[in-house]
Amino acid sequence: MKTKRSIFALIMLLSFSTAAFCQSDDLRIFGYFQNNFMHETVDISYPQSPVPSLFQSFKPNSFLMQQMNVFLQKDFGTQVSSFVNLQFTNSFSSSDDIGALNIEEAWLKYSPSEELSVKFGLLVPRFNNFNEIKDRTVLLPYIFRPIAYETAFSNLFNTQDFVPLQAYLQIYGYLPISGGLRVNYAAFMGNLSTDNLVKNNGSFGQIGNDTTKFKMFGGRFGVDCGNLSLGVSGTYDRANLWAYGIGYVPRTRFGAYLNYSVAGFELEGEYIKVHHILSDANKATLLAEFMAELAQLPTNPTILLTPQSFEKKYEHINLLYNFTDKIFAYTGYDFLTTDDQELSMGGVHVVTVGGGYKFGDDIVVKAQYLNCKSKISNAIPVTTNAYLLATSVYF
């Protein structure tokens, strides 16, 4: 019933928007979508082989409507504008109960000058460089995006912990210094993660409200000079660790980014470090749970026990070369590690190569190869090879 109501509301919204579009040139409706085909091989190297080979090596082939974003934008004069971003992922279908439909953004912006802009409403905050542009598939060379930003990996590696996905207030701008040098800044705030929001089956509170008194605060400071852009980002909030009996724990994110282009080359790099501030009491509780679980398991267990820390780190580098205005190729490397996830506690190494051809500004045909290596509980190696073809379209 919930999904049906959501679909009905979306249809009504688009219908009214289309009607308004016919009456006014101020409303723009546009978007991006990306469809892909993937051949994948997954090999799991169990130390022993008591299980059928099906669970040690499998090779799925699949078509996927990976992502579609529909944008609605309206200007109210020269200083005030509004924006809505509707996102469909993973072949969304309400009847088949697959994929997802989300309102990623819905904000009002006041921008009297380049030096100062204010956004209020649901928005994607300016954290590092890639977070704010990750939905613009035609503008990106990737099929699978850098791992910390790729929704396809979010359930495997808890990638939503690496970047702030949502904020509700942001102040930002660009300050010219001299010549082509300028400083960019941003400050934002929002709720904690969506785990703390009242769901439809909640027993108290208004649906969608944050159930905590805590808020997320963050910002970015960077420098732009010609083809060089670099900066740092940070957030402070609290992580919900009630599942481990230690409540809401202070958490910080630190990020750094660099983008540089010269002679057809484009270099992109990002770094993210997530730190949880555990008290001595928190550490004692986690250790007691760990020892109790260990006493009930055989020697050298291969399942994840209660973690003793929740540290996370992400590194990304990518080098792209534009052979012409239409043809490009790239290679990149990602490394991600978490102390509290079974598939990534031993580190996830991703090597990728890819390229594409641009049919004007509206259609890009892409190809990508991705090799991903990790270990289950830091003990059982898993190797994944993915071969992807995709079309990305602006409409």
N, C-alpha and C positions, 0 to 999 in steps of 0.2 A: 504493500500500500504506500509506504514511504517513497519508493522509487517511482511509482506511478504518479504521485503528487509532484515529484520533482520534474518528471518529464512534462507533465501538463503545464507546470509553471514556466518551464523553459520555452515550450511552444508558444504560450501566450506572450512571453517576453519578446521573442523574436518576431511574432506577428505584429505586436504593437510597434516594435522598433522599425520593422519594414514599412509600416504605414506612416510612421513619422518620417522615415527616410524619403518617402515619396513627396512629403509636404515641405521638407526643409533640407537644404544642402549642408546644414551644420552637423548632422548626425552621420557618422561614418561607420559602416559595418564591413569588417575585413577579417582576415585570419590566415592561419597556416595549418597544413596537415602533412603528415608523413606516414606513408605505408611502406612496409618492408617484407622481405622474405628472408628467412634465416635457416641455414643448415648448421646444426650444432652437434658436436661430439663431446660427451662427458665421460671421463674415465676416473673411477674411484679405486685406488690401490689399497684394498683391504690387506692387513697383515696375514690373514688366513682367509680361506674361501669357502665358508660353510653356507654361503648364500648363493642363490641362482645368479648366473652371469648377467641377467637382466639388470640387476642392481649394481653391477660393477662397470658396465659400459652401455650407454644408450645413445642413439643418434636421431633425435627428433628433427623434422622439417616442418616449418610453419610459416604461413602468411599472417600478418598482423597489421591492423590499423594502429600503429604505435601511439600516435598522439595527434589530436586536433585541437586548435585553439581558435575560438571565435571572439573577436574584439568588437566592442561598441564604444565609440568615442564621440563626445559632443563638447563643443566649445561654447562658453557663455561670455562672449566678449573676448578681449585680448589677454585677460589675466586669470580667468577662471575656466577650468575644464573638468570633465568627468570621464571615467574610463571603467569598462567592465571586461573581464577576461574569463570566458567559460572554457574549461578544459575537459576533453574526453580522452581517456587513455585505454590502451590495451583492448582494442576492438569492443568498446563499450556496448553492452546489450542488456537492457533490463530484463528481457524475457529469458535470456540464458544465464543471467546473474554473473556476468563477467565484466571486467574492466571497471572504470570509475568515471563519474561525472562530478566535477567540482567547480565552484566559483573561486577561482584563484585570486582574482582582484576585483574590487569594486570601490573606487575612491574618487574623491573630489580634490582638485589641486588649485591652489592659489599661487600664482607665479608673477609677482610684479616686476622681477628682473632676473637676469642670469645668476646674480649673486645670492638670491633667496627664493626658494620654493617650499611650499608646505603641502603635504598630502595628508588627508584624513580619510580613514576607511580601511578596508581590507587591502593590503598591498604586499608586494614582494620587496623586502628591504635591500638596501645597497650594502651587501656584505661581499668582500672581495670584488672580482670583476664579473664572474660568470653567473652568479646567482640571479641577477636581474634580467639577463638576456637568454636564459636557458630554454625558454618556451618558443623562441623565434627560430624554428627549425630550418627555414630557408636560408637564414643568415649564418647558420652553423655548418661546418664541414662534416660533422659527425652523423652517424646513424645512432649508435650507442654513445651517449655523451660521457664526459669524464665521470668516473664511477660514483663520486660523492654527490653528483647532481642527476644521476640517471634513475628515473622512477622504477625501471625494470629491476633494479637491484635493491630497492628500499627495504623489501621484506627479508632479504638475505643478510644484509650487513648493517641494518639500522642506520642507513645513510641520512635519515631525517635528523639525526643527532649532530651531524657535522655542520649544518648551516641553518640559520633561522629562516624557516619557510614563510612565515607570516609576521606582519607587524600591522599596527593600526594608526600610527602617527609617525610621520617622518619629516624632518627639516633638512634641507640640503641645498647646495649651490656650488658655484664656481667663482673663484676669486682670482682675477688677473694680477700677476706680479710684475713681469716685464717681458717685452718681446712676445714670444710664443709660450712663455711659462705661465702656468696657472695652477692653483690649488683647488682640489675638489674635496668637499666635506659632506658628511651626512650624520645625523643623529636620529635614532628611531626607538620606538617602544611598542610592546604588544603583550599578548598573553603568553603563558607557558605553552608547552606542546599541546596538541589536540587531545592527548590522553587525559587531560584534566577537564575537558569540556563536558557539560551535561548532555548525554545522548538522549535519543527519543524514548528510551525505556528508563530514563533516570527517575529516581524516586523523590527528588527534591530539586528546586531551582528551575529557572527558565532554561529551556533547551538552547544549547549553544553557549551558555555562560561559562566562564572560567570558575571553577569551584575553589580556587585558592586565592589568598591575599597577595601572592607574589606576582611580579611582572618581569618581563624580559626587557632589558635595556641594551642598546648597542650603538655602534657607529663605525664610520669609515673615514680615513684621512688619506688623501693621495695627491700625487703630483703628475701633471700632464705637460709634456714638452715635445711638440712636434709628433714624431712617430713613437715616442716612449711614454708609457703610462705605468706607474707603480704606486703601491700604497699598502696600508695595513688596515685591518678590521678587527673588531672585537665585540663580544656580547657578555653580559652577566645575567644569569637567571638561576633557576633551581630545577634539578632533575627529579622526576618522580620515581623514587626507589622504594616505595612501600612494599613491592613484591619481595624485597630482601629484608624488610623489617626495620629500615632506617629512615623512612619518611622522605621529606624533600631536602635534597642536598645541594648546596651552592655549586654552580657550574660556570666555568668560563670557557669561551672560545676565543682563540687568537688566530687571525688569518693574515696572510700576506700574498700579494699578487704582483705580476710583472707582465707587461705586453710590449713587444717591440717589433717593428716592421722596417725592413730595408731591402731594396733591390729585389722585390718579389717575395722575400722570405717574411714569415710571420711567426714570432716566438711567443709562446704563452706558457706561463708557469703559475702555480698556486700552491699554497701550503696552509694547512689547518691543523691546529692542536686543540683538543678538547680535554679540559681538566676538571675533575670533580674534587671538591674540598671535603675530605672525610675527617670527622673528629675521631679522637681516640675511642670514644664509645661506639661510633660507627664501625671502626675497624675491629673492635672486640666482638661485636655482633656478627659480622661477616665471617670472622675466623671461627667462631663457635658453630655457625651453621655449616661451614666447610668441613670441620672435623667430625661433626655428627653424620654428614653424608658420606664422608670417606670411610667411616667405620662400618658402613653398611654395604660397601662395594668391594669387589675383588681387587687384587693387586693390579696396578696400571690401568685404571678405568679409562675408557675411551668416550665418556660422556662428560659434558660440561658441568662441573660442580659450581657452587656459589663462588662467584669471582671475588678476589680480594681488592681489586681496583676497577675503575671504569674508564681508564685513560683511552684516548682515541687519537690517531694521527693520520693525516692524509697528505700525499704529495702528488703533484701532477705537473708534467711538462709535455709540451707538444710543439713540433716544428712543422710548419706548412710552407709549401712553395707554390706560387702561382705561375705556371708555365705561360699562360695567356690570361686574358680577361675572363675566359670561359673554363679553362682546365686547371685543376689544382690537385695536389697530392700532399699527404702528411704522414708523419709517424709520431707516436707518443708513448709515454710510459706513466702508469699510475701505481701508487703504492698506498694501501690502506690497512690499518691494523686497529683492532679493538680488543680490550681485555675481557669483555663480557659477552661476546658473540661466538658461537661454536664454529662458524665457518670462517671467521676472520681473526681469531685470537692469535693465530700463527702468522698472520700477514697475508694480504692478497696482492699478488703481483699481476699487473695487466699490461701487456704489450699490444699495441695496435698500429695498423697501417691502413691507409684508405685514400680515397680520391673521389673526384666527381667532375661532372660537366654541367655548366650552367646554360640553360636555354633562356637567354634574356635574364630578367630580374625575377621572373615568376616561377620557374621550374628548375629544380636541380636534381640530376640523377646521381646517386651516390653508391659507392661500394666500400666495404670495410671488412677487414679481418681482425679478429680479437683473440688473443691467447691469455687465458686467466688461470693462474695457479694459486691454490690455497690448501689448507689442511683442516680437516674436521677435528676439533678439539686439540689442535696443534700436534696431531699424531697420524692422521690418515690423509695422504696426499690426494688432492682432487685437481684434475686438469681439464679445462674446458676450452674448446676451440669453436669459434663462431664465425661463420661466413655470411655476410649480409649484403643484400641489395635493397635499395630504397629509392623512392621518388618523394621529393619534398616540394610542396606547392603553395604559392601565395595566391590568395583569392580576395 
